Structures are given as C-alpha cells and as structure tokens.
Amino acid sequence: MQRLFFSLILIILIGCGNKSPVNIYESEGYKNLSANDIKIGESIWASTCFRCHMYGSMGAVSVNDKKHFDELAAKGFEQLSKRVTDGMEGARGVMPPKGSCYSCSKDELEKAVYYIFHLAQKAHEIEITKNVSNEK
C-alpha cells in the first residue's frame, strides 16, 4: 500500500513539472490588465524600454516585429519576466538587468512586460487596418 501511495505521489509530481507555458496573449495577467496597469507599464516603456524596443536599436527587437513578439509570447510570462529581471545576452546585443530600470519594482517590471505585448498587439492591429485600407 505504501509503495502504491509513493508511486502515485511521484506520478503527480512528475506530471506537475511538465506544464507548458501559457502564451502571454492568452494569460490571465494579460487579459486582466487594468487601465492603471497599462498606465504604469506605459510610463516605464516611455522612460526606459522605448529607447531600444521602439525601433530595434542596440540589438533589441522592435515592437513592430509581430513574428518575434508572437514567438516570445509563446514562451510564457514567467520566462520573459525572468529574462527582463536578470538581463540577457542575445545574438544581437545585451539587455541589462531590469532593462536598465534599476529603480523599478518587480511588479512595475511585470506591468512593463505586459504593456510591451499590449503595444505589440496594437501595432499589429494597426498594420492589419492599413493593409485592408490599401486593398480597397
């Protein structure tokens, strides 16, 4: 009986460790962004993130690169949040820890990450609208 109990616990633990990340665009955090969350994220974007991510300077990816942001979104929020907090070295350049927003709290950085995906989604919607208008 004990062997069965421990086997069951082991199966549960192994099963829980293999969760697939939730796409950011499908996450509860993204879907439940409040107007205040967006304002906080936007303020951090405007003071810090914008410098590199608007036009893709210094090796960063522009928010206008839908394919790239869709790929990042599929990796899930936890991985991206960790990369922003810890910084990262990519093929094109280096993002410093906290994206250089050293005074930002973890909560503020998370709102900034969600905001950037919110902005990328808006940029894509504008592109679709432009393409539809040009087809007429």
C-alpha positions in Angstrom: 0.0 0.0 0.0 2.8 2.4 0.9 4.5 1.6 -2.4 1.3 2.5 -4.3 1.0 5.7 -2.3 4.5 6.9 -3.1 4.2 5.9 -6.7 1.0 8.0 -7.0 2.8 11.0 -5.4 5.7 10.6 -7.8 3.5 10.5 -10.8 1.6 13.6 -9.6 4.9 15.5 -9.0 6.3 14.5 -12.4 3.1 15.5 -14.2 3.0 18.9 -12.5 6.6 19.7 -13.6 5.8 19.4 -17.3 3.3 22.2 -17.7 3.5 24.1 -20.9 3.9 27.8 -20.6 0.7 29.8 -21.2 1.0 32.2 -24.2 1.2 35.7 -22.8 -1.7 36.9 -25.1 -3.9 34.1 -23.6 -2.7 34.6 -20.0 -5.0 35.9 -17.2 -2.4 38.6 -16.4 -2.6 40.0 -20.0 -6.4 39.6 -20.3 -7.0 41.3 -17.0 -4.8 44.4 -17.5 -6.5 47.3 -15.9 -6.2 50.9 -17.2 -3.9 51.6 -14.2 -1.7 48.7 -15.1 -1.4 49.9 -18.6 -0.5 53.4 -17.4 2.2 52.1 -15.2 3.6 49.9 -17.9 3.4 52.7 -20.4 5.3 55.1 -18.1 8.2 52.5 -17.8 8.1 51.9 -21.5 8.3 55.7 -22.2 11.2 56.2 -19.7 13.2 53.0 -20.3 12.1 50.4 -22.8 11.2 52.7 -25.7 14.9 53.6 -26.3 15.7 50.1 -27.7 12.4 48.4 -28.4 10.6 51.1 -30.5 12.9 50.9 -33.5 15.0 47.9 -32.6 18.2 49.8 -31.7 21.2 48.4 -29.8 20.2 44.8 -30.8 16.7 44.9 -29.3 13.7 43.7 -31.3 11.2 46.4 -32.3 7.6 46.0 -31.0 6.6 46.2 -34.7 8.2 42.7 -35.3 5.0 40.7 -34.9 6.6 37.4 -35.7 9.2 37.8 -33.0 6.8 39.0 -30.3 4.4 36.1 -31.1 7.4 33.7 -30.6 8.2 35.4 -27.3 4.6 35.3 -26.2 4.5 31.6 -26.7 7.4 31.2 -24.2 5.1 32.4 -21.4 5.3 35.2 -19.0 7.5 33.6 -16.4 10.4 33.1 -18.7 10.2 36.6 -20.1 9.8 38.2 -16.8 13.0 36.4 -15.6 14.9 37.5 -18.7 13.9 41.1 -18.1 14.8 41.0 -14.4 18.1 39.2 -14.8 19.1 40.7 -18.1 20.2 38.7 -21.1 22.7 38.4 -23.8 21.2 37.6 -27.2 22.6 37.2 -30.7 22.1 40.9 -31.5 23.1 42.5 -28.2 22.8 42.7 -24.4 19.8 43.7 -22.3 21.0 44.8 -18.9 19.2 43.6 -15.8 15.8 45.2 -15.3 16.2 46.7 -18.8 18.2 49.5 -17.1 15.2 50.4 -14.9 17.1 49.8 -11.7 14.5 51.7 -9.6 11.6 49.6 -10.9 10.0 47.1 -8.6 9.2 43.6 -9.7 5.6 44.5 -10.1 6.4 47.5 -12.2 8.6 45.5 -14.5 5.9 42.9 -14.9 3.5 45.6 -15.9 6.0 46.9 -18.4 6.4 43.5 -19.9 2.6 43.1 -20.3 2.4 46.7 -21.7 5.0 46.0 -24.4 3.0 43.0 -25.5 -0.1 45.2 -25.4 1.7 47.7 -27.6 3.0 45.0 -30.0 -0.6 43.7 -30.4 -1.8 47.3 -31.1 0.9 47.8 -33.7 -0.2 44.6 -35.4 -3.8 45.7 -35.4 -2.8 49.0 -37.0 -0.8 47.1 -39.6 -3.9 44.9 -40.5 -6.1 48.0 -40.7 -3.5 49.7 -43.1 -3.4 46.6 -45.3 -7.1 46.4 -45.5 -7.4 50.1 -46.4 -4.7 49.7 -49.1 -6.6 46.8 -50.7 -9.7 49.0 -51.3 
